[in-house]
């Protein structure tokens, strides 16, 4: 039991190290970290963290929205179990090595190539959004996103086929003009005609949870 706990703790530290050192999110602003979690000033675009201490949980606010980042145990299944490989490696091996942010990956035999960080900075697209993940609440244990984070269906996160992981985007429901900021930390949706898969919590804030889909505008955020 002690050895297992040590291994889990090592993975947690490794995961957060990867998060801090290799993040490619497109916002240049300090995270406002909630007291009692990791104490850090974090520049998202540069991937620089100072004073990393605490419980292995990062809580920050961005654009008035609160985000919680927790690395998932390696025993948890991926939210999209159809991901066959990432950068030519088994998905969890790629996650351990921090090789998922913009690496090519294969899902159900189809290869996807994420866009570069430079291209992602100007990403803007209109299309159909769906939501996913509420069903995981009825399953035993938790689920892991494509970059190794614990998936929270009630949080403000999203899956995208081509954006680097992690990233932050503004999503506007063009049917009711509601707008939120979400953290892109997963891959999907792998359904033709859909551009982004939001967590159920995000879908509720945008007002299309019951409907299932909505036409949205998705834009990466870049602030000075």
N, CA and C of each residue as an Amber inpcrd file, in Angstrom:
protein
   672
   0.8310000  -1.2010000   0.0000000   0.0000000   0.0000000   0.0000000
   0.8690000   1.2560000   0.0000000   1.9270000   1.2670000   0.8520000
   2.8110000   2.4370000   0.9180000   3.4990000   2.6730000  -0.4170000
   3.9660000   1.5720000  -1.0450000   4.6360000   1.7010000  -2.3400000
   3.6710000   2.2580000  -3.3760000   2.4430000   1.7740000  -3.3370000
   1.4490000   2.2490000  -4.2940000   1.1900000   3.7360000  -4.0970000
   1.0660000   4.1600000  -2.8320000   0.8470000   5.5770000  -2.5620000
   2.0270000   6.4140000  -3.0250000   3.2320000   5.8900000  -2.8290000
   4.4200000   6.6220000  -3.2810000   4.4130000   6.7720000  -4.7980000
   4.0190000   5.7150000  -5.4900000   3.9600000   5.7830000  -6.9470000
   2.9380000   6.8060000  -7.4130000   1.7620000   6.8120000  -6.7480000
   0.7300000   7.7760000  -7.1210000   1.2090000   9.1970000  -6.8660000
   1.9180000   9.4030000  -5.7370000   2.4180000  10.7370000  -5.4170000
   3.4650000  11.1750000  -6.4290000   4.3310000  10.2320000  -6.8260000
   5.3460000  10.5390000  -7.8340000   4.6870000  10.9480000  -9.1390000
   3.6310000  10.2140000  -9.5410000   2.9220000  10.5620000 -10.7850000
   2.2850000  11.9410000 -10.6820000   1.7210000  12.2420000  -9.4980000
   1.0990000  13.5360000  -9.3170000   2.1140000  14.6540000  -9.4880000
   3.2780000  14.4990000  -8.8680000   4.3220000  15.5090000  -9.0130000
   4.8050000  15.6110000 -10.4470000   4.9950000  14.4480000 -11.0950000
   5.4520000  14.4460000 -12.4880000   4.4380000  15.1060000 -13.3850000
   3.1670000  14.8440000 -13.1020000   2.1220000  15.4240000 -13.9260000
   2.0760000  16.9240000 -13.8130000   2.1640000  17.4300000 -12.5990000
   2.1540000  18.8740000 -12.4290000   3.4130000  19.5020000 -12.9780000
   4.5530000  18.7850000 -12.8800000   5.7690000  19.3130000 -13.4890000
   5.5940000  19.4730000 -14.9750000   4.9850000  18.4840000 -15.5970000
   4.7130000  18.5570000 -17.0360000   3.7730000  19.6990000 -17.3390000
   2.7450000  19.8610000 -16.4710000   1.7780000  20.9360000 -16.6720000
   2.4610000  22.2940000 -16.6400000   3.3390000  22.5070000 -15.6490000
   3.9750000  23.7980000 -15.5190000   5.0040000  24.0510000 -16.6080000
   5.7760000  23.0410000 -16.9390000   6.8850000  23.2570000 -17.8540000
   6.4740000  23.2430000 -19.3070000   5.4040000  22.5080000 -19.6480000
   5.0750000  22.3180000 -21.0570000   3.7260000  22.8950000 -21.4490000
   3.0800000  23.6540000 -20.5600000   1.7900000  24.2320000 -20.9150000
   1.9360000  25.1520000 -22.1150000   0.9520000  25.0700000 -23.0210000
   1.0030000  25.9310000 -24.2090000  -0.2620000  26.7560000 -24.2910000
  -0.9380000  26.9600000 -23.1740000  -2.1430000  27.7600000 -23.1850000
  -1.8000000  29.1670000 -23.6680000  -2.7980000  29.8400000 -24.2150000
  -2.5300000  31.0550000 -24.9560000  -2.9010000  32.3190000 -24.2040000
  -2.9350000  32.2430000 -22.8890000  -3.2280000  33.4170000 -22.0990000
  -1.9710000  33.8470000 -21.3660000  -1.6280000  35.1080000 -21.4590000
  -0.4540000  35.6130000 -20.7500000  -0.9410000  36.4410000 -19.5730000
  -1.1840000  35.7760000 -18.4550000  -1.7000000  36.4480000 -17.2720000
  -1.4250000  35.5990000 -16.0590000  -1.2100000  36.2140000 -14.8720000
  -0.9600000  35.4070000 -13.6840000  -2.2170000  34.6840000 -13.2260000
  -2.0770000  33.4380000 -12.8190000  -3.1840000  32.7270000 -12.1970000
  -3.3790000  33.2730000 -10.7900000  -4.6370000  33.4320000 -10.3960000
  -4.9650000  33.8040000  -9.0320000  -5.2940000  32.5040000  -8.2950000
  -4.3810000  32.0380000  -7.4900000  -4.5050000  30.7200000  -6.8960000
  -5.2130000  30.7890000  -5.5540000  -6.1730000  29.9000000  -5.3580000
  -6.9370000  29.8690000  -4.1220000  -6.0640000  29.4190000  -2.9530000
  -6.2010000  30.0780000  -1.8220000  -5.4270000  29.7410000  -0.6310000
  -5.6730000  28.2920000  -0.2200000  -4.5780000  27.6000000   0.1310000
  -4.6850000  26.2300000   0.5900000  -4.4020000  25.2000000  -0.4860000
  -4.2050000  25.6510000  -1.7280000  -3.8030000  24.7300000  -2.7870000
  -2.3810000  25.0830000  -3.1850000  -2.0290000  24.8730000  -4.4340000
  -0.6840000  25.2180000  -4.8810000  -0.5320000  26.7380000  -4.8950000
   0.5120000  27.2250000  -4.2880000   0.7780000  28.6600000  -4.2700000
   1.7750000  28.9760000  -5.3700000   1.3110000  29.6680000  -6.3880000
   2.1740000  29.9040000  -7.5380000   1.7380000  31.1220000  -8.3210000
   2.6710000  31.7670000  -8.9490000   2.3630000  32.7400000  -9.9870000
   2.7280000  32.0840000 -11.3000000   1.7770000  32.0020000 -12.1920000
   1.9720000  31.1870000 -13.3920000   1.7090000  31.9980000 -14.6500000
   2.7040000  32.0840000 -15.5180000   2.5230000  32.7070000 -16.8240000
   2.2150000  31.5950000 -17.8060000   0.9790000  31.5620000 -18.2810000
   0.5180000  30.4140000 -19.0600000   1.2380000  30.3010000 -20.3850000
   1.4960000  31.4220000 -21.0480000   2.1060000  31.3450000 -22.3700000
   3.5690000  30.9090000 -22.2980000   4.2680000  31.2760000 -21.1940000
   5.6760000  30.9390000 -21.0690000   5.9110000  29.6520000 -20.2930000
   4.9040000  29.1960000 -19.5640000   5.0610000  27.9730000 -18.7920000
   6.0220000  28.1270000 -17.6400000   5.9190000  29.2450000 -16.9030000
   6.8250000  29.5190000 -15.8080000   6.0410000  29.5250000 -14.5010000
   6.4920000  28.7430000 -13.5200000   5.8200000  28.7190000 -12.2220000
   6.8330000  28.9750000 -11.1180000   6.4110000  29.7010000 -10.0970000
   7.2870000  29.9870000  -8.9630000   6.5680000  29.6050000  -7.6710000
   7.3090000  29.0370000  -6.7440000   6.7430000  28.7470000  -5.4340000
   5.7370000  27.6290000  -5.4470000   6.0050000  26.5590000  -6.1690000
   5.0380000  25.4730000  -6.2760000   5.0800000  24.6280000  -5.0100000
   4.0310000  24.7430000  -4.1970000   3.9200000  23.9460000  -2.9820000
   2.4580000  23.5490000  -2.8120000   2.1720000  22.6290000  -1.8900000
   0.7790000  22.3670000  -1.5570000   0.3280000  20.9580000  -1.8230000
  -0.9380000  20.8100000  -2.1380000  -1.6110000  19.5210000  -2.1150000
  -1.6760000  18.8300000  -3.4620000  -1.1760000  19.4110000  -4.5080000
  -1.2950000  18.7960000  -5.8220000  -2.5780000  19.1610000  -6.5270000
  -3.1490000  20.3000000  -6.1570000  -4.3610000  20.7850000  -6.8040000
  -4.1740000  22.2560000  -7.1150000  -4.4930000  22.6510000  -8.3250000
  -4.3400000  24.0420000  -8.7320000  -5.7110000  24.6270000  -8.9990000
  -6.0470000  25.7010000  -8.2980000  -7.3070000  26.4030000  -8.5200000
  -6.9790000  27.8330000  -8.9280000  -7.5660000  28.2800000 -10.0220000
  -7.2940000  29.6280000 -10.4910000  -8.5430000  30.2200000 -11.1240000
  -8.5360000  31.5250000 -11.2630000  -9.6590000  32.2260000 -11.8790000
  -9.1940000  32.9220000 -13.1460000 -10.0380000  32.8850000 -14.1380000
  -9.7020000  33.4880000 -15.4230000 -10.9770000  34.0110000 -16.0580000
 -11.0180000  35.3130000 -16.3490000 -12.2000000  35.8860000 -16.9620000
 -13.4470000  35.7410000 -16.1130000 -13.2660000  35.6910000 -14.7820000
 -14.4060000  35.5640000 -13.8940000 -14.8550000  34.1340000 -13.6690000
 -14.1710000  33.1640000 -14.2810000 -14.5310000  31.7570000 -14.1310000
 -13.4470000  31.0290000 -13.3410000 -13.8680000  30.0640000 -12.5370000
 -12.9530000  29.3280000 -11.6720000 -12.6390000  27.9630000 -12.2620000
 -11.3540000  27.5960000 -12.2500000 -10.8940000  26.3240000 -12.8010000
 -10.1120000  25.5590000 -11.7370000 -10.3050000  24.2570000 -11.7250000
  -9.5560000  23.3920000 -10.8130000  -8.8480000  22.3230000 -11.6390000
  -7.5430000  22.2100000 -11.4400000  -6.7450000  21.2310000 -12.1790000
  -6.1830000  20.2070000 -11.2000000  -6.5080000  18.9470000 -11.4260000
  -5.9950000  17.8420000 -10.6200000  -5.5170000  16.7630000 -11.5850000
  -4.2980000  16.2630000 -11.3940000  -3.8170000  15.1880000 -12.2450000
  -4.4720000  13.8790000 -11.8270000  -4.9070000  13.0890000 -12.8010000
  -5.6230000  11.8440000 -12.5280000  -4.6600000  10.7030000 -12.2300000
  -5.0670000   9.7520000 -11.3830000  -4.2640000   8.5370000 -11.1930000
  -4.1380000   7.7810000 -12.5170000  -2.9980000   7.1630000 -12.7320000
  -2.7910000   6.4500000 -13.9910000  -3.7090000   5.2340000 -14.1430000
  -4.3300000   4.8180000 -13.0680000  -5.2490000   3.6780000 -13.1420000
  -6.5950000   4.0530000 -13.7540000  -6.8930000   5.3490000 -13.8360000
  -8.1820000   5.7600000 -14.3760000  -8.2140000   5.6030000 -15.8930000
  -9.3490000   5.2250000 -16.4570000  -9.4610000   5.1410000 -17.9200000
  -9.5730000   6.5220000 -18.5450000  -9.2140000   6.6310000 -19.8160000
  -9.3840000   7.8800000 -20.5490000 -10.8670000   8.1250000 -20.8180000
 -11.2370000   9.3930000 -20.9060000 -12.6230000   9.7020000 -21.2450000
 -12.9560000   9.2020000 -22.6530000 -11.9490000   9.2450000 -23.5440000
 -12.1160000   8.7150000 -24.8960000 -11.1940000   7.5040000 -25.0460000
 -11.7260000   6.3400000 -24.7420000 -10.9070000   5.1320000 -24.7810000
 -10.5370000   4.7220000 -26.2020000 -11.1420000   5.3930000 -27.1970000
 -10.8130000   5.1040000 -28.5930000  -9.4690000   5.6680000 -29.0280000
  -8.8190000   6.4810000 -28.1820000  -7.4850000   6.9920000 -28.5190000
  -6.4970000   5.8290000 -28.4590000  -5.9350000   5.5000000 -29.6050000
  -5.0670000   4.3250000 -29.7050000  -3.6080000   4.6430000 -29.4100000
  -3.1580000   5.8070000 -29.8640000  -1.7610000   6.1840000 -29.6360000
  -1.6240000   7.6930000 -29.6830000  -0.5730000   8.1960000 -29.0410000
  -0.2280000   9.6160000 -29.0600000   1.2570000   9.7190000 -29.3470000
   1.6170000  10.4040000 -30.4160000   3.0220000  10.5340000 -30.8050000
   3.6840000   9.1660000 -30.9610000   2.9090000   8.1990000 -31.4100000
   3.4220000   6.8520000 -31.6540000   3.5410000   5.9920000 -30.4080000
   3.0920000   6.5070000 -29.2670000   3.1960000   5.7870000 -28.0020000
   1.8050000   5.4340000 -27.4730000   1.7190000   4.4330000 -26.5880000
   0.4600000   4.2250000 -25.8720000   0.0710000   5.5210000 -25.1670000
  -1.2100000   5.8900000 -25.1530000  -1.6120000   7.1990000 -24.6200000
  -1.0550000   7.5390000 -23.2440000  -1.1330000   6.6190000 -22.2950000
  -0.6830000   6.9390000 -20.9430000   0.8330000   7.0840000 -20.8600000
   1.5520000   6.3760000 -21.7100000   3.0050000   6.5500000 -21.7460000
   3.3450000   7.9420000 -22.2670000   2.6090000   8.3960000 -23.2760000
   2.8260000   9.7420000 -23.8100000   2.4850000  10.7960000 -22.7590000
   1.4250000  10.5540000 -21.9840000   1.0480000  11.4830000 -20.9240000
   2.1560000  11.5690000 -19.8800000   2.6980000  10.4160000 -19.4820000
   3.7810000  10.3950000 -18.4980000   4.9760000  11.2000000 -18.9710000
   5.2470000  11.1360000 -20.2800000   6.4230000  11.8050000 -20.8270000
   6.1440000  13.2500000 -21.2460000   4.9310000  13.7290000 -21.0390000
   4.5960000  15.0980000 -21.3950000   4.6190000  15.3510000 -22.8910000
   4.1620000  14.3730000 -23.6730000   4.2600000  14.4740000 -25.1320000
   2.9040000  14.6050000 -25.8110000   1.9260000  15.1700000 -25.1080000
   0.5800000  15.1960000 -25.6880000   0.1580000  16.5620000 -26.2030000
   0.8530000  17.6240000 -25.8420000   0.2870000  18.9550000 -26.0650000
  -0.0630000  19.2410000 -27.5260000   0.7850000  18.8940000 -28.4610000
   0.4480000  19.0900000 -29.8730000   0.9460000  17.9290000 -30.7290000
   1.0040000  16.7540000 -30.1200000   1.4840000  15.5760000 -30.8390000
   0.3650000  14.9430000 -31.6450000   0.6810000  14.3780000 -32.8180000
  -0.3150000  13.6230000 -33.5830000  -0.8280000  12.4410000 -32.7600000
  -2.0750000  12.0820000 -32.9830000  -2.6590000  10.9620000 -32.2520000
  -3.6190000  10.2030000 -33.1640000  -3.9270000   8.9800000 -32.7890000
  -4.7680000   8.1110000 -33.6040000  -6.0020000   7.7060000 -32.8100000
  -7.1570000   7.8670000 -33.4360000  -8.4270000   7.4640000 -32.8310000
  -9.1820000   6.5860000 -33.8120000  -9.4620000   5.3750000 -33.3850000
 -10.2110000   4.4350000 -34.2300000  -9.6220000   4.3370000 -35.6340000
  -8.2900000   4.2940000 -35.6980000  -7.6010000   4.1180000 -36.9640000
  -7.3560000   5.3910000 -37.7550000  -7.8780000   6.5370000 -37.3090000
  -7.6980000   7.8010000 -38.0310000  -6.6790000   8.6590000 -37.3130000
  -5.7350000   9.2200000 -38.0600000  -4.6740000  10.0480000 -37.4850000
  -5.0800000  11.5210000 -37.5070000  -4.9150000  12.1780000 -36.3650000
  -5.2080000  13.6020000 -36.2360000  -3.9170000  14.3500000 -35.9280000
  -3.7290000  15.5020000 -36.5660000  -2.5340000  16.3110000 -36.3510000
  -2.9490000  17.6640000 -35.7840000  -2.6870000  17.9280000 -34.5010000
  -3.0500000  19.2150000 -33.8980000  -2.3300000  20.3830000 -34.5640000
  -2.9320000  21.5530000 -34.4670000  -2.3340000  22.7600000 -35.0330000
  -1.1740000  23.2270000 -34.1650000  -0.3060000  24.0270000 -34.7460000
   0.8250000  24.5830000 -34.0090000   0.3240000  25.6280000 -33.0180000
   1.1700000  25.9370000 -32.0340000   0.8160000  26.9770000 -31.0650000
   0.6250000  28.3100000 -31.7770000   1.4520000  28.5930000 -32.7660000
   1.3350000  29.8470000 -33.5200000  -0.0050000  29.9410000 -34.2260000
  -0.4210000  28.8720000 -34.8700000  -1.7090000  28.8740000 -35.5640000
  -2.8580000  28.9510000 -34.5770000  -2.7060000  28.2970000 -33.4310000
  -3.7730000  28.2880000 -32.4310000  -4.0610000  29.6870000 -31.9030000
  -3.0620000  30.5640000 -31.9100000  -3.2550000  31.9160000 -31.3860000
  -4.3170000  32.6940000 -32.1500000  -4.5350000  32.3520000 -33.4000000
  -5.5160000  33.0780000 -34.2080000  -6.7350000  32.2090000 -34.5320000
  -6.8790000  31.1090000 -33.8160000  -7.9950000  30.2020000 -34.0880000
  -9.3280000  30.8600000 -33.7490000 -10.2450000  30.7900000 -34.6900000
 -11.5990000  31.3130000 -34.5170000 -12.5010000  30.5160000 -35.4480000
 -13.5270000  29.9000000 -34.9000000 -14.3600000  29.0220000 -35.7280000
 -15.7980000  29.0020000 -35.2100000 -16.7230000  29.0060000 -36.1620000
 -18.1370000  28.8250000 -35.8400000 -18.5550000  27.4110000 -36.2300000
 -19.3950000  26.8160000 -35.4040000 -19.8460000  25.4650000 -35.7130000
 -20.7160000  24.9220000 -34.6030000 -20.9080000  23.6150000 -34.6160000
 -21.7910000  22.9620000 -33.6620000 -21.0000000  22.4290000 -32.4670000
 -21.4680000  22.7830000 -31.2810000 -20.9060000  22.2580000 -30.0380000
 -21.8500000  21.2140000 -29.4720000 -21.2620000  20.2150000 -28.8410000
 -22.0380000  19.2220000 -28.1030000 -21.4590000  19.1650000 -26.6930000
 -22.0080000  18.2980000 -25.8430000 -21.4350000  18.1490000 -24.5080000
 -21.2840000  16.6730000 -24.1830000 -20.3990000  16.3810000 -23.2370000
 -20.1150000  14.9960000 -22.8910000 -19.7310000  14.8820000 -21.4300000
 -19.7400000  13.6490000 -20.9200000 -19.1460000  13.3860000 -19.6320000
 -20.0730000  13.1790000 -18.4630000 -21.3330000  13.6010000 -18.5520000
 -22.1880000  13.4390000 -17.3870000 -22.3600000  11.9670000 -17.0310000
 -22.2930000  11.1110000 -18.0670000 -22.4530000   9.6790000 -17.8240000
 -21.3500000   9.1130000 -16.9380000 -20.1950000   9.7890000 -16.8540000
 -19.1070000   9.2770000 -16.0200000 -19.4440000   9.3460000 -14.5300000
 -20.4120000  10.1650000 -14.1540000 -20.8050000  10.2480000 -12.7550000
 -21.4110000   8.9350000 -12.2690000 -21.9450000   8.1500000 -13.2060000
 -22.5770000   6.8880000 -12.8280000 -21.5960000   5.7230000 -12.8640000
 -20.3480000   5.9950000 -13.2520000 -19.3390000   4.9490000 -13.3450000
 -18.4490000   4.9520000 -12.1150000 -17.9360000   3.7990000 -11.7690000
 -17.0560000   3.6770000 -10.6150000 -15.7200000   4.3610000 -10.8880000
 -15.2470000   5.1240000  -9.9290000 -13.9680000   5.8000000 -10.0960000
 -14.0740000   7.0060000 -11.0010000 -12.9110000   7.5310000 -11.4180000
 -12.8870000   8.7210000 -12.2480000 -12.3530000   8.4340000 -13.6320000
 -12.2550000   9.4860000 -14.4420000 -11.7510000   9.3690000 -15.8060000
 -10.6870000  10.4300000 -16.0580000  -9.7880000  10.1230000 -16.9650000
  -8.6350000  10.9520000 -17.2820000  -8.8170000  11.6070000 -18.6530000
  -8.4970000  12.8970000 -18.7180000  -8.5290000  13.5730000 -20.0050000
  -7.2950000  13.1900000 -20.8210000  -7.2450000  13.6330000 -22.0620000
  -6.1550000  13.2420000 -22.9620000  -4.8040000  13.7990000 -22.5460000
  -4.7790000  14.8040000 -21.6640000  -3.4840000  15.3030000 -21.1800000
  -3.2290000  14.9280000 -19.7250000  -4.0140000  13.9720000 -19.1910000
  -3.7260000  13.4200000 -17.8830000  -4.4360000  14.0540000 -16.7150000
  -5.3420000  14.9850000 -16.9520000  -6.0520000  15.6250000 -15.8550000
  -7.2910000  14.8240000 -15.4580000  -7.7040000  14.9810000 -14.2090000
  -8.9410000  14.3540000 -13.7540000 -10.1160000  15.0840000 -14.4000000
 -10.9830000  14.3150000 -15.0430000 -12.1210000  14.9160000 -15.7340000
 -13.2460000  15.2050000 -14.7580000 -13.7240000  16.4420000 -14.7740000
 -14.8440000  16.8440000 -13.9340000 -15.9920000  17.2630000 -14.8410000
 -17.0340000  16.4390000 -14.9750000 -18.1320000  16.7930000 -15.8780000
 -18.8420000  18.0720000 -15.4680000 -18.7550000  18.4360000 -14.1920000
 -19.4100000  19.6580000 -13.7330000 -18.5160000  20.8940000 -13.8520000
 -17.2740000  20.6910000 -14.2760000 -16.3470000  21.8060000 -14.4180000
 -16.5240000  22.5400000 -15.7320000 -15.5550000  23.4330000 -16.0260000
 -15.5880000  24.2230000 -17.2550000 -14.4310000  23.7790000 -18.1460000
 -14.6220000  22.6670000 -18.8270000 -13.5680000  22.1210000 -19.6790000
 -14.1490000  21.7450000 -21.0300000 -13.2590000  21.3510000 -21.9380000
 -13.7100000  21.0310000 -23.2850000 -12.7370000  20.0920000 -23.9700000
 -13.2380000  19.4310000 -24.9860000 -12.4230000  18.5730000 -25.8430000
 -12.4080000  19.1680000 -27.2410000 -11.2220000  19.1450000 -27.8620000
 -11.0600000  19.6840000 -29.2070000 -10.1040000  18.7780000 -29.9700000
 -10.3580000  18.5820000 -31.2390000  -9.5150000  17.6530000 -32.0110000
  -8.1480000  18.2260000 -32.3190000  -8.0430000  19.5530000 -32.4820000
  -6.8180000  20.1070000 -33.0620000  -6.0900000  21.1540000 -32.2220000
  -6.6880000  21.7090000 -31.1990000  -5.9940000  22.7040000 -30.3850000
  -4.9170000  22.0540000 -29.5240000  -3.8010000  22.7420000 -29.2780000
  -2.7970000  22.2220000 -28.3390000  -3.4250000  22.0730000 -26.9570000
  -2.9120000  21.1430000 -26.1650000  -3.4160000  20.9240000 -24.8090000
  -2.3550000  21.3080000 -23.7850000  -2.7290000  22.0640000 -22.7350000
  -4.0380000  22.6850000 -22.5560000  -4.1030000  24.0250000 -23.2600000
  -5.3090000  24.5300000 -23.4270000  -5.5340000  25.8610000 -23.9800000
  -6.7990000  26.4010000 -23.3340000  -7.0240000  27.6940000 -23.4780000
  -8.2630000  28.2880000 -22.9960000  -8.9520000  28.9650000 -24.1710000
 -10.2490000  28.7750000 -24.2740000 -11.0060000  29.3930000 -25.3520000
 -12.2660000  30.0390000 -24.8020000 -12.7020000  31.0590000 -25.4990000
 -14.0040000  31.6570000 -25.2380000 -15.0140000  30.9540000 -26.1310000
 -16.1290000  30.5370000 -25.5540000 -17.1900000  29.8890000 -26.3160000
 -18.4610000  30.7050000 -26.1530000 -19.0310000  31.1380000 -27.2700000
 -20.2590000  31.9310000 -27.2600000 -21.3700000  31.1520000 -27.9280000
 -22.4680000  30.9810000 -27.2210000 -23.6540000  30.3440000 -27.8010000
 -24.3270000  31.3720000 -28.6950000 -24.2960000  31.1530000 -29.9980000
 -24.8270000  32.1260000 -30.9480000 -26.3490000  32.1740000 -30.9470000
 -26.9700000  31.2330000 -30.2560000 -28.4320000  31.1980000 -30.1990000
 -28.9900000  32.0370000 -29.0610000 -28.1760000  32.2610000 -27.9930000
 -28.6590000  33.0840000 -26.8790000 -27.6340000  34.1170000 -26.4220000
 -26.4600000  34.1440000 -27.0700000 -25.3800000  35.1020000 -26.8390000
 -24.6820000  34.9150000 -25.4870000 -24.9070000  33.8270000 -24.7960000
 -24.1550000  33.5610000 -23.5690000 -22.7260000  33.1830000 -23.9310000
 -21.7680000  33.6120000 -23.0870000 -20.3630000  33.3530000 -23.3760000
 -19.6340000  32.9410000 -22.0980000 -18.7380000  31.9480000 -22.2160000
 -17.9340000  31.4960000 -21.0870000 -16.5130000  31.2220000 -21.5670000
 -15.6050000  31.0090000 -20.6040000 -14.2390000  30.5820000 -20.8920000
 -14.0930000  29.1510000 -20.3900000 -13.4960000  28.2900000 -21.2150000
 -13.2860000  26.8980000 -20.8150000 -11.8290000  26.5110000 -21.0200000
 -11.4080000  25.4920000 -20.2830000 -10.0620000  24.9430000 -20.4030000
 -10.1230000  23.7210000 -21.3110000  -9.4160000  23.7490000 -22.4190000
  -9.3820000  22.6170000 -23.3480000  -8.2960000  21.6540000 -22.8670000
  -8.7160000  20.4750000 -22.4150000  -7.7580000  19.5050000 -21.8590000
  -8.0030000  18.0860000 -22.3660000  -8.8340000  17.9510000 -23.4110000
  -9.2000000  16.6200000 -23.8890000  -9.3220000  16.6270000 -25.4010000
  -9.4180000  15.4380000 -25.9790000  -9.5820000  15.2880000 -27.4230000
 -11.0150000  14.8870000 -27.7590000 -11.5000000  15.3870000 -28.8730000
 -12.8490000  15.1210000 -29.3340000 -13.4330000  16.4250000 -29.8920000
 -14.6800000  16.4720000 -30.3090000 -15.5660000  15.3170000 -30.4640000
 -15.2640000  14.5870000 -31.7710000 -15.4390000  13.2860000 -31.7550000
 -15.1590000  12.4880000 -32.9420000 -16.4660000  12.1120000 -33.6500000
 -17.3250000  13.1290000 -33.7530000 -18.5990000  13.0130000 -34.4650000
 -18.5760000  14.0440000 -35.5830000 -18.8690000  13.6280000 -36.7770000
 -18.7940000  14.5210000 -37.9350000 -19.7030000  15.7310000 -37.7480000
 -19.1710000  16.9090000 -38.0780000 -19.9590000  18.1220000 -38.0440000
 -19.9340000  18.8730000 -36.7280000 -19.1560000  18.3920000 -35.7410000
 -19.0680000  19.0790000 -34.4630000 -17.6330000  19.5540000 -34.2340000
 -17.4980000  20.7760000 -33.7030000 -16.1560000  21.3510000 -33.5770000
 -15.6120000  21.3210000 -32.1590000 -16.4760000  21.2070000 -31.1600000
 -16.0100000  21.2060000 -29.7750000 -16.9840000  20.4220000 -28.9140000
 -16.4640000  19.7230000 -27.9280000 -17.2510000  18.9560000 -26.9630000
 -17.0400000  19.5940000 -25.5980000 -18.0790000  20.1410000 -25.0150000
 -17.9750000  20.8060000 -23.7230000 -18.3780000  19.8700000 -22.5960000
 -17.8470000  20.1150000 -21.4150000 -18.3110000  19.3810000 -20.2430000
 -19.7730000  19.7250000 -20.0120000 -20.4700000  18.8520000 -19.3030000
 -21.8870000  19.1180000 -19.0560000 -22.0760000  20.4040000 -18.2640000
 -21.1220000  20.6940000 -17.3520000 -21.2110000  21.9400000 -16.5950000
 -21.1270000  23.1650000 -17.4820000 -20.2510000  23.1170000 -18.4890000
 -20.1350000  24.2300000 -19.4340000 -21.3900000  24.3510000 -20.2780000
 -21.9480000  23.2150000 -20.6930000 -23.1750000  23.2340000 -21.5050000
 -24.3290000  23.8700000 -20.7320000 -24.3900000  23.6100000 -19.4290000
 -25.4440000  24.2080000 -18.6130000 -25.2890000  25.7180000 -18.5630000
 -24.0410000  26.2090000 -18.3940000 -23.8260000  27.6570000 -18.3370000
 -24.1490000  28.3280000 -19.6710000 -23.9460000  27.6040000 -20.7700000
 -24.2440000  28.1680000 -22.0860000 -25.6950000  27.9610000 -22.4890000
 -26.4580000  27.2120000 -21.6900000 -27.8930000  27.0860000 -21.9180000
 -28.3250000  26.0890000 -22.9710000 -27.4670000  25.0800000 -23.2750000
 -27.9250000  24.0880000 -24.2550000 -27.8190000  22.6520000 -23.7260000
 -27.7330000  22.5140000 -22.4190000 -27.6000000  21.1810000 -21.8160000
 -28.7650000  20.2700000 -22.2130000 -29.9820000  20.7440000 -22.0890000
 -31.1540000  19.9170000 -22.4040000 -31.2960000  19.6940000 -23.9060000
 -30.9300000  20.6770000 -24.6800000 -31.0390000  20.5620000 -26.1400000
 -29.9980000  19.6060000 -26.7000000 -28.8040000  19.6010000 -26.1150000
 -27.7570000  18.6740000 -26.5520000 -26.6890000  19.2690000 -27.4270000
 -27.0550000  20.1740000 -28.3060000 -26.0950000  20.8350000 -29.1950000
 -26.4840000  22.3000000 -29.3650000 -25.5280000  23.0930000 -29.8250000
 -25.8000000  24.5040000 -30.1050000 -24.7870000  25.0040000 -31.1240000
 -25.1690000  26.0290000 -31.8360000 -24.2190000  26.6800000 -32.7550000
 -23.4240000  27.6970000 -31.9410000 -22.0920000  27.6110000 -32.0200000
 -21.2530000  28.4460000 -31.1660000 -20.1330000  29.1030000 -31.9660000
 -19.5240000  30.0910000 -31.3340000 -18.2820000  30.7010000 -31.8190000
 -17.1920000  30.3460000 -30.8110000 -16.1030000  29.7690000 -31.2830000
 -14.9920000  29.3910000 -30.4280000 -13.7790000  30.2140000 -30.8130000
 -13.1550000  30.8810000 -29.8300000 -11.9870000  31.7170000 -30.0730000
 -10.9470000  31.5000000 -28.9840000  -9.6890000  31.3190000 -29.3660000
  -8.6450000  31.2420000 -28.3500000  -8.4620000  32.6290000 -27.7270000
  -8.0430000  32.6140000 -26.4750000  -7.8610000  33.8420000 -25.7170000
  -6.3790000  34.1470000 -25.6260000  -6.0430000  35.3790000 -25.9030000
  -4.6550000  35.8280000 -25.7360000  -4.6980000  37.2110000 -25.1340000
  -4.2170000  37.3220000 -23.9170000  -4.2630000  38.6080000 -23.2120000
  -2.8600000  39.0410000 -22.8510000  -2.6530000  40.3240000 -22.8280000
  -1.3470000  40.8270000 -22.4770000  -1.1960000  41.0220000 -20.9880000
